[in-house]
């Protein structure tokens, strides 16, 4: 099951745009399907939701976090991201306003720059990014508060977890993954010549890593 996150596709909510709303929506779906204990995996913002779900360890078998630092990003990390991307704020990168902004986002997400004609970039913006912009902006702005909340939980009580990271991640650099690995005492698999868009750049390897981890006792 791979549900749309709220405000990332056709799914939406009238509740406030923050991490807890996203997490509660997934739990509501799990409950609707009458699932008791589940495996969960998430990449980037979905990784924050995965970590938040892990704070209910009695309902999680195993978890996979892909390119997402959980509670271990700070203001300096955000400032470094802003400098790398040549922007004024994180939401300026993650909430594009036009086709050119889409190209900038993709340049920071993938290992090599994508050659995207203007008309395709503009269509990507219209189809995927033009809707729910206030909510997506709010998700980014409220993330530091959610970070402080999830950091209160004892990492020793978290379920068994695997981390997967790209060696060349420019959104959340590898050092963030190593820090999280040490913090929650979880193994990390580093994919060479791979950036933040791991599931797009290395789909087969990522799927195999997840399958092997979940199937191993």
MIFIVO-404282 format. One record per residue (C-alpha): residue number from 1; x, y, z. Coordinates in nm, 2 decimals, padded with zeros to 4 digits. Example, Ala and Ser with C-alpha at 12.3 -4.5 7.8 and 13.67 -1.06 7.14 Angstrom:
2
k|xx|yy|zz
1|01.23|-00.45|00.78
2|01.37|-00.11|00.71
% end
This chain:
217
k|xx|yy|zz
1|00.00|00.00|00.00
2|00.14|00.34|-00.10
3|-00.11|00.61|-00.01
4|-00.09|00.97|-00.12
5|00.02|01.19|00.16
6|-00.21|01.48|00.24
7|-00.17|01.77|00.00
8|00.09|01.57|-00.21
9|-00.17|01.43|-00.45
10|-00.54|01.41|-00.44
11|-00.56|01.36|-00.07
12|-00.64|01.65|00.16
13|-00.77|01.74|00.50
14|-00.94|02.04|00.66
15|-00.71|02.00|00.96
16|-00.39|02.20|01.01
17|-00.10|02.13|00.78
18|00.15|01.97|01.01
19|00.33|01.64|01.06
20|00.08|01.51|01.33
21|-00.20|01.55|01.08
22|-00.02|01.35|00.82
23|00.06|01.08|01.07
24|-00.29|01.06|01.21
25|-00.43|01.03|00.85
26|-00.21|00.72|00.79
27|-00.31|00.56|01.12
28|-00.67|00.62|01.03
29|-00.62|00.44|00.70
30|-00.44|00.15|00.88
31|-00.73|00.13|01.12
32|-00.99|00.14|00.84
33|-00.81|-00.16|00.68
34|-00.81|-00.33|01.02
35|-00.44|-00.38|01.02
36|-00.28|-00.44|01.36
37|00.09|-00.44|01.32
38|00.26|-00.31|01.01
39|00.59|-00.25|00.83
40|00.63|00.11|00.72
41|00.87|00.29|00.49
42|00.90|00.65|00.38
43|01.13|00.88|00.19
44|01.21|01.25|00.26
45|00.90|01.41|00.41
46|00.75|01.06|00.42
47|01.05|00.96|00.63
48|00.94|01.21|00.90
49|00.60|01.05|00.90
50|00.76|00.71|00.93
51|00.96|00.83|01.23
52|00.65|00.97|01.39
53|00.47|00.64|01.34
54|00.76|00.46|01.50
55|00.67|00.65|01.83
56|00.39|00.39|01.85
57|00.63|00.09|01.84
58|00.37|-00.16|01.95
59|00.21|-00.12|01.61
60|00.52|-00.14|01.40
61|00.71|-00.45|01.30
62|00.99|-00.29|01.11
63|01.06|00.06|00.96
64|01.26|00.19|00.67
65|01.36|00.55|00.66
66|01.50|00.68|00.33
67|01.69|01.01|00.31
68|01.52|01.17|00.61
69|01.69|01.28|00.93
70|01.40|01.24|01.17
71|01.45|01.47|01.47
72|01.82|01.54|01.40
73|01.81|01.85|01.18
74|01.88|02.19|01.33
75|01.88|02.55|01.22
76|02.23|02.53|01.09
77|02.14|02.23|00.87
78|01.86|02.44|00.72
79|02.09|02.74|00.67
80|02.34|02.51|00.49
81|02.06|02.38|00.27
82|01.95|02.74|00.18
83|02.31|02.83|00.08
84|02.35|02.51|-00.13
85|02.03|02.57|-00.32
86|02.07|02.95|-00.35
87|01.74|03.03|-00.19
88|01.60|03.24|00.09
89|01.40|02.97|00.28
90|01.34|02.59|00.26
91|00.98|02.64|00.14
92|01.11|02.84|-00.16
93|01.28|02.52|-00.27
94|01.01|02.27|-00.19
95|00.71|02.47|-00.29
96|00.77|02.57|-00.65
97|00.59|02.87|-00.80
98|00.66|02.80|-01.17
99|00.84|02.57|-01.41
100|01.18|02.73|-01.34
101|01.14|02.65|-00.97
102|01.05|02.29|-01.06
103|01.38|02.27|-01.25
104|01.57|02.41|-00.95
105|01.41|02.16|-00.72
106|01.50|01.87|-00.95
107|01.86|01.99|-00.98
108|01.89|01.97|-00.60
109|01.71|01.63|-00.57
110|01.88|01.43|-00.84
111|02.25|01.33|-00.90
112|02.26|01.48|-01.25
113|02.07|01.77|-01.39
114|01.76|01.68|-01.59
115|01.71|01.83|-01.93
116|01.35|01.95|-01.90
117|01.20|02.17|-02.17
118|01.01|02.47|-02.04
119|00.67|02.34|-02.15
120|00.72|02.01|-01.97
121|00.85|02.19|-01.65
122|00.55|02.42|-01.66
123|00.31|02.12|-01.70
124|00.47|01.94|-01.41
125|00.42|02.25|-01.20
126|00.05|02.28|-01.30
127|-00.02|01.91|-01.26
128|00.17|01.84|-00.94
129|00.28|02.16|-00.76
130|00.02|02.43|-00.82
131|-00.24|02.28|-00.59
132|-00.22|02.29|-00.21
133|00.06|02.55|-00.20
134|-00.04|02.71|00.13
135|-00.07|02.37|00.30
136|00.27|02.25|00.16
137|00.43|02.58|00.27
138|00.29|02.53|00.62
139|00.41|02.17|00.63
140|00.77|02.30|00.58
141|00.73|02.59|00.83
142|00.59|02.38|01.11
143|00.85|02.10|01.07
144|01.09|02.24|01.33
145|00.81|02.23|01.60
146|00.74|01.87|01.50
147|01.11|01.79|01.52
148|01.12|01.91|01.88
149|00.81|01.69|01.96
150|00.94|01.37|01.81
151|01.29|01.43|01.97
152|01.13|01.38|02.31
153|01.09|01.01|02.25
154|01.35|00.76|02.37
155|01.53|00.63|02.06
156|01.61|00.30|02.24
157|01.23|00.22|02.24
158|01.20|00.25|01.86
159|01.13|-00.06|01.64
160|01.39|-00.22|01.43
161|01.49|00.02|01.15
162|01.69|00.03|00.83
163|01.82|00.36|00.69
164|01.89|00.41|00.32
165|02.08|00.71|00.20
166|02.24|00.85|-00.12
167|02.61|00.93|-00.10
168|02.55|01.26|-00.28
169|02.23|01.38|-00.11
170|02.22|01.76|-00.13
171|01.89|01.79|00.06
172|01.99|01.59|00.37
173|02.36|01.52|00.33
174|02.50|01.18|00.43
175|02.64|01.31|00.75
176|02.27|01.35|00.86
177|02.21|00.98|00.79
178|02.51|00.87|00.98
179|02.41|01.08|01.28
180|02.06|00.93|01.27
181|02.21|00.58|01.24
182|02.41|00.63|01.55
183|02.12|00.80|01.74
184|01.87|00.52|01.69
185|02.13|00.24|01.66
186|02.02|00.14|01.31
187|02.22|00.01|01.01
188|02.25|00.25|00.72
189|02.30|00.15|00.35
190|02.47|00.42|00.15
191|02.41|00.41|-00.23
192|02.71|00.56|-00.43
193|02.65|00.81|-00.71
194|02.30|00.87|-00.58
195|02.14|01.19|-00.45
196|01.81|01.26|-00.26
197|01.58|01.10|-00.51
198|01.68|00.75|-00.42
199|01.36|00.57|-00.53
200|01.38|00.74|-00.87
201|01.75|00.69|-00.93
202|01.79|00.34|-00.78
203|01.44|00.19|-00.77
204|01.55|-00.18|-00.81
205|01.82|-00.16|-00.55
206|01.60|00.03|-00.31
207|01.31|-00.23|-00.35
208|01.55|-00.52|-00.30
209|01.70|-00.36|00.02
210|01.35|-00.31|00.16
211|01.23|-00.66|00.07
212|01.54|-00.82|00.22
213|01.52|-00.62|00.54
214|01.15|-00.69|00.59
215|01.18|-01.06|00.51
216|01.47|-01.13|00.74
217|01.39|-01.25|01.09
% end
